[in-house]
Amino acid sequence: MMNMAIAMMLTLAAAKADPQDEARRAFNNCLFETHNTAVEAKKSASSFNDDIQKACTDTRKAYFDIIVKNERGYGSSQKDAEAYANEEVQSVVDAVTSAYGENLSSGATLILEK
């Protein structure tokens, strides 16, 4: 039984990283940094909302592009792939925006993903 557990851990460790998950993590962490900086500066929620919509353009584009590429690989049309990618990107932004509203008064910050 122990050998099977060790074998599974080694297999998982050897597995290649998922490029889409890596792009999502980079984008998410960039937004988290934007969030944390704004919390420390005590920016208003409306100011933060304006900033977060324009933040992290490089990582946002990388995440969007990899989603589109993957969706196209699954047979989606360009239009559908882009629509799905926009929804996914916006859901990450919305989650951080929601967290900001909750964290502004307490000063809580978000922990970056590793």
Rosetta silent file (secondary structure, phi, psi, omega in degrees, C-alpha in Angstrom):
SEQUENCE: MMNMAIAMMLTLAAAKADPQDEARRAFNNCLFETHNTAVEAKKSASSFNDDIQKACTDTRKAYFDIIVKNERGYGSSQKDAEAYANEEVQSVVDAVTSAYGENLSSGATLILEK
SCORE:     score description
SCORE:     0.000 S_00000001
   1 L     0.000  -42.382 -179.696    0.000    0.000    0.000 S_00000001
   2 H   -64.815  -39.398  179.631    2.816    2.406    0.873 S_00000001
   3 H   -62.030  -36.661  179.382    4.583    1.675   -2.417 S_00000001
   4 H   -67.080  -41.322  178.664    1.432    2.615   -4.339 S_00000001
   5 H   -63.375  -42.589  179.010    1.148    5.932   -2.498 S_00000001
   6 H   -65.195  -41.906  178.760    4.794    6.721   -3.184 S_00000001
   7 H   -61.656  -40.622  179.340    4.378    5.775   -6.844 S_00000001
   8 H   -66.507  -40.162  179.483    1.367    8.075   -7.174 S_00000001
   9 H   -65.011  -40.655  178.748    3.238   10.973   -5.566 S_00000001
  10 H   -66.082  -39.038  178.144    6.174   10.475   -7.911 S_00000001
  11 H   -63.435  -45.227  179.192    3.853   10.325  -10.899 S_00000001
  12 H   -64.578  -39.761 -179.906    2.126   13.528   -9.880 S_00000001
  13 H   -66.284  -32.765 -178.446    5.439   15.257   -9.252 S_00000001
  14 H   -82.204  -15.287 -178.684    6.689   14.235  -12.674 S_00000001
  15 L   -61.599  142.535  178.559    3.558   15.412  -14.463 S_00000001
  16 L   -70.198  146.835  177.131    4.048   18.444  -16.634 S_00000001
  17 L   -68.186  147.050  179.245    2.569   21.683  -15.436 S_00000001
  18 L   -83.323  116.314 -177.831   -0.623   22.779  -17.152 S_00000001
  19 H   -58.158  -35.680  179.366    0.142   25.916  -19.218 S_00000001
  20 H   -68.370  -40.133  178.555   -3.404   27.220  -18.809 S_00000001
  21 H   -67.435  -37.912  177.071   -3.251   26.814  -15.046 S_00000001
  22 H   -63.297  -41.261  178.521    0.155   28.515  -14.959 S_00000001
  23 H   -65.927  -39.820  178.072   -1.245   31.447  -16.993 S_00000001
  24 H   -64.066  -43.421 -179.920   -4.267   31.648  -14.685 S_00000001
  25 H   -61.729  -43.676  179.665   -2.016   31.605  -11.623 S_00000001
  26 H   -62.641  -44.044  178.617    0.186   34.393  -13.019 S_00000001
  27 H   -64.560  -46.928  179.767   -2.848   36.528  -13.824 S_00000001
  28 H   -58.321  -47.014 -179.020   -4.457   35.776  -10.468 S_00000001
  29 H   -64.434  -37.248  176.731   -1.277   36.650   -8.565 S_00000001
  30 H   -61.992  -44.562  177.654   -0.893   39.900  -10.464 S_00000001
  31 H   -64.999  -38.002  177.156   -4.452   40.840   -9.535 S_00000001
  32 H   -60.931  -41.988  178.672   -3.783   39.799   -5.928 S_00000001
  33 H   -63.778  -40.089  176.960   -0.784   42.134   -5.844 S_00000001
  34 H   -62.511  -44.445  177.352   -2.941   44.939   -7.240 S_00000001
  35 H   -57.745  -51.024 -174.864   -5.559   44.162   -4.579 S_00000001
  36 H   -64.469  -39.526  177.059   -3.017   44.128   -1.757 S_00000001
  37 H   -62.940  -41.740 -179.725   -1.426   47.395   -2.839 S_00000001
  38 H   -68.140  -38.454  177.236   -4.849   49.037   -3.003 S_00000001
  39 H   -61.451  -46.412 -179.461   -5.836   47.697    0.448 S_00000001
  40 H   -62.638  -34.300  179.348   -2.632   49.109    1.935 S_00000001
  41 H   -84.396   -5.936 -178.306   -3.314   52.453    0.235 S_00000001
  42 L    55.497   43.073  176.842   -6.970   52.304    1.377 S_00000001
  43 L   -65.131  149.362  176.515   -8.231   53.103   -2.118 S_00000001
  44 L   -66.599  157.115  179.957  -11.952   53.510   -2.455 S_00000001
  45 H   -60.593  -39.716 -179.290  -13.869   50.563   -3.858 S_00000001
  46 H   -68.821  -37.494  176.983  -14.789   52.516   -6.992 S_00000001
  47 H   -65.767  -43.410  177.623  -11.183   53.554   -7.584 S_00000001
  48 H   -61.638  -42.785 -179.420  -10.043   49.967   -7.108 S_00000001
  49 H   -60.078  -41.944  176.936  -12.718   48.736   -9.505 S_00000001
  50 H   -62.622  -44.409 -178.509  -11.478   51.133  -12.177 S_00000001
  51 H   -65.186  -44.895 -173.463   -7.868   50.065  -11.594 S_00000001
  52 H   -67.922  -29.433  178.907   -8.490   46.318  -11.548 S_00000001
  53 H   -66.397  -24.209 -177.709  -10.347   46.381  -14.867 S_00000001
  54 H  -108.835   -1.873 -173.560   -7.170   47.719  -16.527 S_00000001
  55 L   -77.847  156.397  168.273   -4.558   45.918  -14.415 S_00000001
  56 L    59.617   47.425 -174.869   -2.181   43.136  -15.416 S_00000001
  57 H   -61.297  -38.106 -179.115   -2.516   43.500  -19.179 S_00000001
  58 H   -67.207  -48.709 -178.617    0.346   41.129  -20.018 S_00000001
  59 H   -71.915  -31.494  175.727   -0.802   38.284  -17.791 S_00000001
  60 H   -62.181  -46.171 -179.615   -4.435   38.933  -18.722 S_00000001
  61 H   -65.908  -40.519  179.341   -3.592   38.572  -22.420 S_00000001
  62 H   -62.659  -42.357  178.815   -1.504   35.444  -21.834 S_00000001
  63 H   -65.717  -47.164  178.139   -4.356   33.808  -19.920 S_00000001
  64 H   -57.206  -48.757 -176.308   -6.903   34.858  -22.542 S_00000001
  65 H   -62.102  -40.731 -178.251   -4.712   33.607  -25.402 S_00000001
  66 H   -71.162  -33.716  175.611   -4.092   30.183  -23.892 S_00000001
  67 H   -64.061  -46.824  179.606   -7.790   29.688  -23.192 S_00000001
  68 H   -59.304  -46.507 -179.770   -8.616   30.575  -26.796 S_00000001
  69 H   -58.198  -46.736 -179.967   -5.897   28.237  -28.068 S_00000001
  70 H   -64.936  -43.078  179.930   -7.173   25.370  -25.936 S_00000001
  71 H   -64.035  -39.784  176.595  -10.805   25.965  -26.844 S_00000001
  72 H   -62.875  -37.701  177.553   -9.923   26.073  -30.539 S_00000001
  73 H   -64.240  -26.603  177.394   -8.099   22.774  -30.021 S_00000001
  74 L   -85.500   -2.586  176.934  -11.327   21.301  -28.660 S_00000001
  75 L   102.755    4.951  178.505  -13.118   22.392  -31.844 S_00000001
  76 L   -71.116  152.598  173.491  -14.702   25.667  -30.756 S_00000001
  77 L   -71.230  162.371  177.868  -15.071   28.479  -33.246 S_00000001
  78 H   -58.611  -44.012 -178.907  -12.852   31.529  -32.791 S_00000001
  79 H   -61.486  -46.854 -179.671  -15.872   33.566  -31.715 S_00000001
  80 H   -66.694  -39.980  179.385  -16.990   30.999  -29.127 S_00000001
  81 H   -63.088  -42.539  179.258  -13.444   30.487  -27.844 S_00000001
  82 H   -68.045  -38.522  178.130  -12.980   34.227  -27.358 S_00000001
  83 H   -63.032  -43.820  178.762  -16.359   34.574  -25.648 S_00000001
  84 H   -64.387  -44.027  179.661  -15.472   31.765  -23.251 S_00000001
  85 H   -61.457  -41.956  177.608  -12.013   33.236  -22.601 S_00000001
  86 H   -60.821  -40.787  178.175  -13.554   36.640  -21.845 S_00000001
  87 H   -63.788  -43.710 -179.505  -15.920   35.012  -19.341 S_00000001
  88 H   -64.537  -44.722  178.478  -13.073   33.155  -17.636 S_00000001
  89 H   -61.709  -46.319 -178.155  -10.884   36.264  -17.419 S_00000001
  90 H   -65.107  -32.736  179.459  -13.749   38.334  -16.079 S_00000001
  91 H   -66.310  -34.231  176.351  -14.602   35.732  -13.442 S_00000001
  92 H   -67.285  -45.508  178.547  -11.063   36.034  -12.036 S_00000001
  93 H   -60.785  -44.121 -178.806  -11.356   39.831  -12.011 S_00000001
  94 H   -63.040  -38.209  179.521  -14.784   39.653  -10.381 S_00000001
  95 H   -63.572  -42.242 -179.828  -13.529   37.349   -7.614 S_00000001
  96 H   -70.627  -37.383  177.288  -10.728   39.762   -6.723 S_00000001
  97 H   -62.583  -43.224  178.159  -13.088   42.726   -6.896 S_00000001
  98 H   -62.862  -42.693  178.995  -15.477   40.978   -4.534 S_00000001
  99 H   -62.029  -37.168 -179.126  -12.632   40.185   -2.141 S_00000001
 100 H   -61.023  -44.710  179.278  -11.593   43.836   -2.182 S_00000001
 101 H   -57.435  -36.597 -179.943  -14.986   44.950   -0.971 S_00000001
 102 H   -78.489  -31.853 -172.124  -14.693   42.546    1.946 S_00000001
 103 H   -92.681  -16.843 -175.965  -11.033   43.300    2.743 S_00000001
 104 L   -57.904  -47.693 -176.412  -10.921   47.084    2.501 S_00000001
 105 L   -72.693  -31.545 -178.039  -12.306   47.726    5.975 S_00000001
 106 L   -89.323  -18.654 -177.519  -10.320   44.976    7.695 S_00000001
 107 L    80.082   11.105 -179.624   -7.050   45.552    5.845 S_00000001
 108 L   -69.526  144.070  177.963   -6.827   41.880    4.956 S_00000001
 109 L  -116.100  164.497 -179.622   -4.638   40.946    2.011 S_00000001
 110 L   -96.064  143.693 -179.671   -4.693   38.008   -0.370 S_00000001
 111 L   -92.558  127.685 -179.167   -2.015   35.326   -0.350 S_00000001
 112 L   -64.479  145.041  174.929   -0.324   34.670   -3.676 S_00000001
 113 L   -75.739  146.874  177.080   -0.620   31.209   -5.185 S_00000001
 114 L  -103.297    0.000    0.000    2.550   29.182   -5.463 S_00000001
